[in-house]
Amino acid sequence: MSTAREKYGAVRKQVLIYLIAISLSFAVLALLIGVMGFNIPKAFRYLLTASFKSSFGFQETVKKTIPLIFTTYAFSIPFMIKFFNIGGWGQMMIGGTCSAATGLLLAGFGLPPWILLPVLVLVGTLSGGLYGAAAGGLKAKYDINPIISTIMLNFVAQHFLNFIATTKSFKDPAEGHPITLPLPPEGLLGYVGGFPVSVFFALAAVLFVTVFLDRTKSGYEIRAVGFNQRAAETYGIPFSRTILMSFFIGGALAGLGGTLETINIHGKLIEGFAKTSGAQFGIFGILTSLIVGDACRRRLPATDHAHPRRDRFPCTGNHRALHRDRSGIPEQKKIGGSMTFLSSFISQVILYSTIYTLTSLGMPPKASCSRPLPPVSSSPSLRAAGCSVSSRAP
């Protein structure tokens, strides 16, 4: 009874915290909308309905949510061992760039989709994983802070993307922006009911991370190191291997997200594909991960009376004990798959709805002269009068 009461109290406290946070967010947003001179009730109506009132709006929200899920995991998994992977954006760019370059190089070989698509997905995933593991290796071998290394590697990835997108053999000559030629049709994923096929990859990633962290020895080692690094090393869990593994998996998921954006959403490599609404997917992934981290807590039995020595730590000298007994962790943060998907989706709904709201509440066109203006703003008489019309639509 007391356990159920404690769980109810914890859930109620968490819900109250989120309600207060959401209320404060809406209050600040209302203040900003009012200062900008817009209608606050109308703005909130758009905010609450923009992503769902049309099939297009809902489909766009889902499309923006998919890469957000991958960058959330890119940060979450290394964060479980108390390290920050700020490089989700760069790992996403590396994955998309390598897969696009591979697709263009293999375009002339006439490979069927059942060969080319797995190759592109594998190349993008491995390249993102190796790029993330580079930061983990610098920490494990030279004790270089992953915050610094991942931020710097972001810029390396950005320049690498620009290099590939502007290389003569890859660049689209009809485009002024760094954009490659379209990928071959055999290397593209399609749509199902207006939704990209990549949504199934996102759901598979949620399932993979949940099973990996909860049901595998490697996932348990990651959580054990995050709980107490010194105790984990004392009982035989190598820290260097764990940090490399966590950064590799996080980077691989980000690389997969970038690959899916390239082969499913854009069909080519475009500079800026790893951004949404002017901000990096990596930054939104970090924010979503921090939200989910506080929401996903699990309390396990703190005492194993049959093996009291395991109360100090769940591993008793050999790795097989990791599977036999997990009861020694008093409390553990867990990145829950379904909660991550839900939080990512809600975060993107709020983001998309806010932008839609602010862009939909436009002002009528303004002219710099007082007399009536002809409907065509570029007419010679208008230019001769020195009048101009704002480009903003009503």
C-alpha positions in Angstrom: 0.0 0.0 0.0 2.8 2.4 0.9 4.6 1.7 -2.3 1.5 2.4 -4.4 0.9 5.6 -2.4 4.5 6.7 -3.0 4.2 6.0 -6.7 1.0 8.0 -6.9 2.6 10.9 -5.0 5.6 10.9 -7.4 3.4 10.9 -10.4 1.2 13.6 -9.0 4.2 15.7 -8.3 5.6 15.2 -11.8 2.3 16.1 -13.4 2.1 19.3 -11.3 5.6 20.3 -12.3 4.7 19.9 -16.0 1.4 21.8 -15.6 3.2 24.7 -13.9 5.9 24.7 -16.6 3.3 24.6 -19.4 1.3 27.4 -17.8 4.3 29.6 -17.5 5.2 28.9 -21.1 1.8 29.9 -22.3 1.9 33.1 -20.2 5.2 34.1 -21.6 4.0 33.3 -25.2 0.8 35.3 -24.6 2.9 38.3 -23.5 5.2 38.1 -26.6 2.2 37.8 -28.9 0.5 40.8 -27.2 3.6 42.9 -27.5 3.9 42.1 -31.2 0.3 43.4 -31.6 -1.4 40.1 -32.5 -4.7 38.7 -31.3 -3.9 36.4 -28.4 -7.0 34.2 -28.5 -6.6 33.7 -32.2 -2.9 32.9 -31.8 -3.6 30.2 -29.2 -6.3 28.8 -31.4 -3.8 28.4 -34.2 -1.3 27.1 -31.7 -3.5 24.3 -30.5 -5.0 23.3 -33.9 -2.3 24.1 -36.5 -0.7 20.6 -36.5 -4.0 18.7 -36.6 -6.6 20.7 -38.5 -5.3 19.5 -41.9 -3.7 16.3 -43.1 -0.8 18.4 -44.5 -0.1 20.0 -41.1 -0.1 16.6 -39.4 2.1 15.0 -42.0 4.6 17.8 -41.8 4.7 17.5 -38.0 5.4 13.8 -38.3 8.2 14.5 -40.8 9.9 16.9 -38.5 9.5 14.6 -35.5 11.4 11.7 -37.1 14.9 13.2 -37.1 14.1 14.7 -33.7 13.7 11.2 -32.3 17.1 10.2 -33.6 19.0 13.2 -32.3 17.2 12.8 -28.9 18.7 9.3 -28.6 22.1 10.6 -29.9 22.2 12.8 -26.8 20.4 10.5 -24.3 22.5 7.4 -24.5 25.9 9.1 -23.8 24.2 11.2 -21.2 23.4 8.0 -19.3 27.1 7.8 -18.4 27.2 11.5 -17.5 28.7 12.8 -20.7 27.3 15.4 -23.1 27.1 14.5 -26.8 26.6 18.0 -28.4 27.5 16.5 -31.8 24.2 15.0 -32.8 23.9 17.7 -35.5 27.3 16.9 -36.9 26.7 13.1 -36.7 23.4 13.6 -38.5 25.2 15.6 -41.3 27.9 13.0 -41.6 25.4 10.2 -42.0 23.4 12.1 -44.6 26.5 13.2 -46.5 28.1 9.8 -46.7 24.9 8.1 -47.7 24.3 10.7 -50.4 27.8 10.5 -51.8 27.6 6.7 -51.8 24.3 6.8 -53.6 25.7 9.1 -56.3 28.8 7.0 -56.7 26.8 3.8 -57.2 24.2 5.5 -59.4 25.8 4.2 -62.6 26.0 0.6 -61.5 22.2 0.0 -61.9 21.8 -1.7 -58.5 18.3 -2.8 -57.5 16.6 -1.1 -54.6 16.9 -4.2 -52.3 20.7 -3.8 -52.6 21.2 -0.1 -52.9 18.9 1.0 -50.1 20.4 -1.3 -47.4 23.9 -0.1 -48.5 23.0 3.5 -48.1 21.3 3.0 -44.7 24.3 1.0 -43.5 26.9 3.5 -44.7 25.0 6.4 -43.1 24.5 4.6 -39.8 28.1 3.4 -39.6 29.6 6.8 -40.6 27.5 8.6 -37.9 28.5 5.9 -35.3 32.2 6.2 -36.1 32.0 10.0 -36.0 30.4 9.8 -32.6 32.9 7.2 -31.4 35.8 9.5 -32.4 34.6 11.9 -29.6 34.2 9.0 -27.2 37.7 7.7 -28.0 39.2 11.1 -27.4 37.7 11.1 -23.9 38.6 7.4 -23.2 42.3 7.7 -24.3 43.2 11.4 -23.8 40.6 12.6 -21.4 39.4 15.3 -23.8 36.0 16.7 -22.8 33.3 15.4 -25.2 31.6 18.8 -25.0 34.5 20.4 -26.7 35.3 17.6 -29.2 31.7 17.2 -30.3 31.2 20.9 -30.8 34.3 21.1 -32.9 33.4 18.0 -34.9 30.1 19.7 -35.8 32.0 22.3 -37.8 34.1 19.7 -39.4 31.0 17.9 -40.5 29.4 21.1 -41.8 32.5 21.8 -44.0 32.6 18.2 -45.2 28.9 18.5 -46.3 29.7 21.7 -48.1 32.7 20.1 -49.8 30.6 17.1 -51.1 27.7 19.3 -52.1 29.9 21.6 -54.1 32.2 19.0 -55.7 31.9 19.1 -59.5 31.0 15.4 -59.8 28.2 15.7 -57.2 26.9 19.3 -57.4 23.7 20.1 -59.3 24.8 22.7 -61.9 21.3 24.2 -62.0 21.4 25.1 -58.3 23.2 28.1 -56.8 23.0 26.7 -53.2 25.2 23.7 -52.2 22.9 20.9 -53.4 23.9 17.7 -55.1 22.3 15.9 -58.0 19.2 13.9 -57.2 19.9 10.4 -55.9 18.9 7.5 -58.2 15.3 6.3 -57.8 16.5 2.9 -56.6 18.1 4.6 -53.6 15.0 6.5 -52.4 12.3 5.6 -49.9 8.7 6.4 -50.6 5.6 7.4 -48.8 2.7 5.5 -47.3 -0.5 7.3 -46.9 1.3 10.7 -47.1 3.7 9.7 -44.4 7.4 9.0 -45.1 8.6 5.4 -44.8 11.2 6.7 -42.4 8.6 6.8 -39.7 8.9 3.0 -39.4 12.6 3.3 -38.9 11.9 5.8 -36.1 9.5 3.3 -34.4 12.1 0.5 -34.9 14.7 2.8 -33.3 12.4 3.3 -30.3 12.1 -0.5 -29.9 15.8 -1.1 -30.4 16.9 1.4 -27.7 14.3 0.1 -25.2 15.4 -3.6 -25.7 19.0 -2.7 -25.8 19.1 -0.7 -22.6 16.7 -3.1 -20.7 17.5 -6.6 -22.0 21.1 -6.7 -23.0 24.4 -6.9 -21.1 25.9 -3.9 -23.0 22.9 -1.7 -22.3 23.0 -2.7 -18.6 26.7 -1.9 -18.5 26.0 1.6 -19.8 23.4 2.2 -17.1 25.7 0.7 -14.5 28.6 3.1 -15.4 26.2 6.0 -15.3 25.0 5.0 -11.9 28.5 4.7 -10.4 31.6 4.7 -12.6 34.1 3.7 -10.0 32.0 0.8 -8.7 31.4 -0.4 -12.2 35.1 -0.5 -12.9 35.8 -2.2 -9.6 33.4 -5.0 -10.6 34.8 -5.5 -14.0 33.0 -3.2 -16.4 35.6 -1.4 -18.6 34.9 2.3 -18.8 36.7 2.9 -22.1 34.7 0.3 -23.9 31.5 1.6 -22.4 32.0 5.2 -23.4 33.0 4.2 -26.9 29.9 2.0 -27.2 27.6 4.7 -25.9 29.0 7.4 -28.3 29.0 5.0 -31.2 25.3 4.0 -30.7 24.3 7.6 -30.2 26.2 8.7 -33.3 24.8 5.8 -35.3 21.3 6.8 -34.5 21.9 10.4 -35.5 23.6 9.2 -38.7 20.6 7.1 -39.5 18.4 10.1 -39.0 20.5 12.1 -41.4 20.4 9.2 -43.9 16.6 9.0 -43.8 16.3 12.8 -44.3 18.5 12.4 -47.4 17.0 9.3 -49.0 13.4 9.9 -48.0 12.6 13.5 -47.4 14.8 15.5 -49.8 16.1 12.9 -52.3 19.4 14.7 -52.5 22.0 16.3 -50.2 21.1 19.8 -49.3 23.1 22.2 -47.1 20.9 22.8 -44.1 18.9 19.6 -44.2 19.8 18.9 -40.6 18.0 22.1 -39.4 14.4 22.9 -38.8 12.9 26.3 -38.4 16.3 27.9 -38.4 17.7 25.7 -35.6 19.6 22.5 -35.5 17.9 19.2 -35.0 20.7 18.4 -32.5 19.7 21.3 -30.2 16.1 20.3 -30.2 17.2 16.7 -29.5 19.1 17.8 -26.4 16.1 19.8 -25.1 13.8 16.8 -25.7 16.2 14.5 -24.0 16.5 16.6 -20.9 12.7 16.7 -20.7 12.4 13.0 -21.0 15.2 12.3 -18.6 13.2 13.7 -15.7 10.0 11.9 -16.7 11.5 8.4 -17.1 12.4 7.2 -13.6 12.1 3.7 -12.4 12.5 2.4 -8.8 13.9 -1.1 -8.4 14.0 -3.2 -5.2 16.9 -1.9 -3.2 17.7 -5.1 -1.3 18.5 -8.6 -2.4 18.2 -10.6 0.8 19.5 -13.8 -0.8 22.7 -12.0 -1.9 23.3 -9.1 0.5 26.7 -8.5 -1.1 25.0 -7.4 -4.3 23.2 -4.6 -2.5 26.3 -2.4 -3.1 26.2 -3.0 -6.8 24.4 -5.4 -9.1 27.5 -7.0 -10.6 29.4 -9.5 -8.4 32.7 -9.9 -10.2 31.6 -11.3 -13.6 29.6 -10.1 -16.4 27.0 -12.9 -16.3 25.8 -11.5 -13.0 24.6 -8.5 -14.9 21.8 -10.6 -16.3 21.1 -12.7 -13.2 20.5 -9.9 -10.8 19.6 -6.2 -11.4 18.1 -5.6 -8.0 21.0 -3.6 -6.5 20.3 -0.3 -8.2 18.4 1.9 -5.8 17.1 4.3 -8.4 18.0 4.7 -12.1 17.1 7.1 -14.8 16.0 5.3 -17.9 15.4 6.6 -21.4 12.0 5.1 -22.1 11.4 4.5 -25.7 7.7 5.3 -25.9 8.1 8.3 -23.7 10.9 9.6 -25.9 8.7 9.2 -29.0 5.8 10.9 -27.3 7.9 13.8 -25.9 9.6 14.3 -29.3 6.3 14.4 -31.0 4.8 16.9 -28.5 7.9 19.1 -28.7 7.7 19.3 -32.5 4.0 19.9 -32.4 4.5 22.9 -30.1 7.4 24.2 -32.3 5.6 23.8 -35.6 2.4 25.2 -34.2 4.1 28.3 -32.7 5.9 29.1 -36.0 2.6 28.5 -37.9 0.8 30.8 -35.6 3.3 33.7 -35.9 3.5 33.4 -39.7 -0.3 33.1 -40.1 -1.0 36.3 -38.2 0.5 38.5 -40.8 -0.1 42.2 -41.2 -1.7 43.7 -44.3 0.6 45.2 -46.9 1.9 48.6 -46.2 2.8 51.3 -48.8 5.1 54.2 -48.4 2.7 56.6 -50.0 -0.9 57.5 -49.0 -2.7 57.3 -52.3 -4.3 54.0 -53.6 -1.8 51.7 -55.2 -2.3 49.5 -58.3 -2.4 45.7 -57.6 0.9 45.1 -59.4 3.7 46.4 -57.1 6.3 46.3 -59.9 4.4 48.7 -62.3 6.4 51.5 -63.9 4.1 54.2 -62.6 4.5 52.9 -59.0 8.2 52.9 -59.3 8.2 56.3 -60.8 6.1 57.6 -57.8 8.7 56.2 -55.4 6.2 54.0 -53.7 6.8 50.4 -52.5 4.7 47.6 -51.2 5.6 45.3 -48.4 6.1 41.7 -49.5 4.2 40.3 -46.5 0.9 38.8 -47.5 -2.2 39.5 -45.5 
